[in-house]
């Protein structure tokens, strides 16, 4: 779990752990402090052959837990308690935001199969992006996220927009050319939402065995600015340059 340094959040989680233990569940909390901790703890859970791993945090915590579970033969069920900055993947799954309700779903809810994708040696279950969106996410500081929540990505995005520049690349889908040239951003979606609620791949389904690719070609800055609301809402797929 990654409680974002909020004392009241830690107390809330302690109360949930006490309740679960009173109900007869064996619970082993693990608190993360730096990148890689959740990967390590998830691997420990696999070796211990636990039945359920609950990722308590945001999309980054979920991603680390998924990479810790990896492709091991023993696969615990994965639950999510979304207390991070954006919680895009949890929102796409329709999970409750309140901690007690989210824990109840994780422990007693119906399990659903979710596709897992790979980029080089890293696994992901949500959306992998490059270009403008990825730069905004990467450059959003922890302190900004603590102060502003999901709006932190928007604030950083405005700053990144000032330095907007295209990148040249080539995309292939199932071995066939898809796009080659300059682009401003791309998204490979197993799910739909990323970056604090931007619906970049609105037709993606996390259990259909497929990934959705969306590319925004290089265009004048003002045209891209006009496109941003559609990128946020998921209404951009028929727009010129997409």
Backbone torsions as a table, in degrees:
resi	resn	phi	psi	omega
1	UNK	NA	146.6	177.8
2	UNK	-127.9	96.3	-172.4
3	UNK	-84.7	10.2	174.6
4	UNK	60.4	24.9	174.4
5	UNK	70.0	21.8	-178.4
6	UNK	-100.1	112.8	-177.1
7	UNK	-57.3	-40.1	-178.7
8	UNK	-66.2	-32.0	177.8
9	UNK	-67.9	-40.5	178.5
10	UNK	-62.7	-41.5	178.5
11	UNK	-64.2	-38.5	178.2
12	UNK	-63.0	-41.6	179.6
13	UNK	-68.1	-37.2	176.5
14	UNK	-61.1	-40.5	179.2
15	UNK	-63.6	-39.3	178.6
16	UNK	-65.8	-42.0	178.8
17	UNK	-61.8	-42.7	178.7
18	UNK	-61.3	-41.4	-179.4
19	UNK	-64.8	-43.8	-180.0
20	UNK	-62.1	-40.8	179.0
21	UNK	-66.6	-37.4	177.8
22	UNK	-64.6	-27.2	178.4
23	UNK	-83.2	-1.5	176.6
24	UNK	100.9	3.9	179.1
25	UNK	-83.7	144.1	172.6
26	UNK	-91.7	116.7	-173.5
27	UNK	-121.6	131.6	177.0
28	UNK	-123.6	97.0	-179.8
29	UNK	-71.7	146.3	174.9
30	UNK	-134.7	124.1	-177.4
31	UNK	-101.9	127.9	-179.4
32	UNK	-94.7	146.5	179.2
33	UNK	-123.9	-25.9	-177.8
34	UNK	-147.8	168.1	-178.4
35	UNK	-56.7	135.6	178.4
36	UNK	98.9	-17.6	-179.0
37	UNK	-61.7	-44.9	-177.5
38	UNK	-66.6	-33.1	175.1
39	UNK	-60.7	-47.5	-178.5
40	UNK	-62.2	-45.6	-178.2
41	UNK	-66.2	-37.5	178.4
42	UNK	-64.8	-38.6	176.8
43	UNK	-65.0	-37.9	175.3
44	UNK	-60.5	-40.7	-179.3
45	UNK	-64.0	-38.5	177.9
46	UNK	-63.9	-44.9	-179.6
47	UNK	-63.9	-32.2	179.5
48	UNK	-83.0	-5.7	178.8
49	UNK	56.6	47.1	176.7
50	UNK	-72.8	161.5	-178.8
51	UNK	-86.2	-30.3	-172.5
52	UNK	-145.2	132.7	171.1
53	UNK	-115.5	127.4	178.9
54	UNK	-110.7	119.1	176.2
55	UNK	-87.1	113.5	-178.8
56	UNK	-106.4	103.9	-176.5
57	UNK	161.9	-150.2	-179.5
58	UNK	-106.6	-160.1	-177.3
59	UNK	-63.0	-33.7	178.6
60	UNK	-65.8	-40.6	177.5
61	UNK	-64.7	-44.0	178.0
62	UNK	-59.1	-43.5	-179.3
63	UNK	-62.0	-42.0	179.0
64	UNK	-64.6	-42.0	179.9
65	UNK	-63.3	-42.8	177.8
66	UNK	-58.8	-42.1	179.4
67	UNK	-70.2	-29.1	175.9
68	UNK	-71.3	-38.4	177.1
69	UNK	-69.1	-36.8	173.8
70	UNK	53.9	-138.8	-178.9
71	UNK	-114.5	35.1	179.2
72	UNK	-64.8	152.0	179.5
73	UNK	-64.1	-39.9	177.2
74	UNK	-88.1	116.9	-177.2
75	UNK	-118.9	104.2	174.2
76	UNK	-66.3	157.6	169.4
77	UNK	-67.7	149.2	179.7
78	UNK	-113.0	122.1	172.7
79	UNK	-108.8	159.1	-178.3
80	UNK	-133.1	129.8	170.1
81	UNK	-113.7	104.1	-168.3
82	UNK	-83.1	93.3	178.5
83	UNK	-119.8	21.5	-179.3
84	UNK	-87.6	-162.0	-177.6
85	UNK	-75.3	-50.4	-173.7
86	UNK	-109.4	-44.9	179.1
87	UNK	57.7	40.8	-176.0
88	UNK	-64.6	-43.9	-177.1
89	UNK	-65.8	-43.6	178.7
90	UNK	-62.6	-39.6	178.2
91	UNK	-63.5	-39.5	178.2
92	UNK	-64.2	-28.9	177.6
93	UNK	-83.0	-9.5	-178.6
94	UNK	77.2	25.9	-178.5
95	UNK	-77.3	146.6	178.9
96	UNK	-68.5	153.0	-179.5
97	UNK	-87.0	-32.7	-178.7
98	UNK	-65.8	135.6	-174.5
99	UNK	-58.9	-50.4	-178.1
100	UNK	-59.4	-41.5	-179.9
101	UNK	-67.7	-40.6	179.3
102	UNK	-64.4	-39.6	177.6
103	UNK	-65.5	-39.6	179.5
104	UNK	-61.6	-41.6	177.5
105	UNK	-64.6	-42.5	-178.7
106	UNK	-62.1	-39.1	-175.1
107	UNK	-82.3	-41.4	-170.8
108	UNK	-119.2	-1.4	-177.2
109	UNK	-76.0	169.7	179.0
110	UNK	-79.9	128.8	179.4
111	UNK	-75.4	140.3	175.8
112	UNK	-124.8	148.3	179.4
113	UNK	-80.5	135.7	179.4
114	UNK	-125.6	132.2	176.3
115	UNK	-65.4	149.2	175.1
116	UNK	-122.7	129.2	-179.4
117	UNK	-110.3	166.2	-177.7
118	UNK	-132.1	134.7	170.4
119	UNK	-118.5	111.3	-172.8
120	UNK	55.7	-112.6	-178.5
121	UNK	-107.0	5.8	-178.7
122	UNK	-104.7	142.1	176.3
123	UNK	-96.5	153.1	171.5
124	UNK	-149.4	155.1	179.9
125	UNK	-120.4	-8.3	-175.3
126	UNK	-108.5	-103.5	-177.6
127	UNK	-134.6	133.5	174.5
128	UNK	-107.2	127.2	-174.6
129	UNK	-124.4	161.3	174.7
130	UNK	-145.0	153.7	-178.7
131	UNK	90.5	-140.9	-171.6
132	UNK	-54.8	-52.0	-176.5
133	UNK	-63.4	-42.0	-178.7
134	UNK	-66.2	-38.6	179.6
135	UNK	-64.9	-40.3	179.0
136	UNK	-63.5	-42.2	179.6
137	UNK	-66.3	-44.4	-177.2
138	UNK	-64.5	-35.8	-174.2
139	UNK	-92.7	5.3	176.7
140	UNK	-83.1	116.9	-174.7
141	UNK	-74.5	157.9	178.1
142	UNK	-61.4	-39.4	-179.5
143	UNK	-65.0	-40.3	177.5
144	UNK	-63.3	-40.4	178.5
145	UNK	-65.5	-36.7	178.5
146	UNK	-66.3	-38.1	-177.1
147	UNK	-77.5	-40.5	-169.4
148	UNK	-111.0	-11.9	-176.9
149	UNK	65.5	-141.5	-178.0
150	UNK	-59.8	-25.7	179.1
151	UNK	-65.5	-16.6	-180.0
152	UNK	-58.4	-38.8	-179.6
153	UNK	-66.4	-35.3	178.5
154	UNK	-66.8	-43.4	179.7
155	UNK	-62.2	-45.8	178.1
156	UNK	-65.2	-36.6	178.7
157	UNK	-60.8	-38.0	177.5
158	UNK	-62.5	-42.1	178.7
159	UNK	-66.1	-40.5	179.0
160	UNK	-68.1	-29.8	-178.9
161	UNK	-62.3	-34.7	-179.9
162	UNK	-61.3	-32.9	-178.4
163	UNK	-103.4	22.8	-175.9
164	UNK	-58.7	132.3	177.4
165	UNK	-149.2	146.1	-179.3
166	UNK	-78.5	160.1	175.7
167	UNK	-124.2	144.6	178.8
168	UNK	-96.5	136.5	-179.8
169	UNK	-160.3	175.8	179.3
170	UNK	-136.0	131.8	-177.6
171	UNK	-119.1	134.5	174.7
172	UNK	-125.0	146.2	179.0
173	UNK	-126.7	121.2	-178.4
174	UNK	52.9	38.1	177.2
175	UNK	82.1	0.7	-179.0
176	UNK	-112.7	143.4	179.1
177	UNK	-59.4	136.0	178.3
178	UNK	-113.4	-48.8	178.2
179	UNK	-158.1	140.5	174.6
180	UNK	-139.0	129.0	-179.8
181	UNK	146.1	-161.6	-178.7
182	UNK	-85.5	141.3	179.1
183	UNK	-140.7	159.9	177.6
184	UNK	-99.4	-34.2	175.4
185	UNK	-160.3	158.8	172.0
186	UNK	-141.8	158.1	176.9
187	UNK	-140.3	134.0	172.8
188	UNK	-112.1	109.6	-170.7
189	UNK	-107.7	123.1	164.7
190	UNK	-88.8	-29.6	172.8
191	UNK	-124.5	-167.6	-169.0
192	UNK	-105.0	-37.2	-169.2
193	UNK	-101.8	147.3	173.6
194	UNK	-158.3	166.9	174.6
195	UNK	61.1	35.2	177.2
196	UNK	81.8	29.8	173.8
197	UNK	114.0	3.9	176.8
198	UNK	-77.3	124.8	-175.3
199	UNK	-94.3	76.8	-173.3
200	UNK	-75.2	-32.8	179.7
201	UNK	-122.1	76.3	-169.6
202	UNK	-69.0	-13.6	-179.8
203	UNK	-102.1	3.2	-178.1
204	UNK	-70.4	145.2	175.5
205	UNK	-129.3	128.1	-172.2
206	UNK	-75.1	-3.0	-179.8
207	UNK	-127.9	20.3	-175.6
208	UNK	-97.7	2.1	179.7
209	UNK	75.4	14.1	-177.0
210	UNK	-132.1	158.2	171.2
211	UNK	-113.1	143.9	176.4
212	UNK	-102.4	133.5	178.7
213	UNK	-111.7	129.0	176.9
214	UNK	-128.9	129.3	-179.8
215	UNK	-125.8	133.1	172.2
216	UNK	-103.8	114.1	-178.9
217	UNK	-66.3	161.5	174.7
218	UNK	-61.3	136.6	-179.7
219	UNK	-153.8	164.1	177.3
220	UNK	-56.9	150.8	-174.1
221	UNK	-58.7	-40.9	-179.0
222	UNK	-66.9	-35.0	176.7
223	UNK	-66.2	-40.4	178.2
224	UNK	-66.1	-38.8	177.5
225	UNK	-59.8	-41.7	179.0
226	UNK	-67.3	-24.6	-178.9
227	UNK	-81.3	-21.5	-172.9
228	UNK	-56.8	-42.8	177.8
229	UNK	-59.9	-36.9	177.8
230	UNK	-68.9	-37.4	176.2
231	UNK	-62.8	-36.0	178.5
232	UNK	-67.5	-42.5	-174.0
233	UNK	-86.6	-13.9	-177.6
234	UNK	83.1	23.4	-178.6
235	UNK	-111.2	28.6	-170.5
236	UNK	-102.4	-7.2	-168.8
237	UNK	-65.2	-24.6	178.8
238	UNK	-98.2	6.0	-178.3
239	UNK	-77.0	148.5	176.3
240	UNK	-59.2	138.1	178.1
241	UNK	86.0	2.6	179.1
242	UNK	-111.4	NA	NA
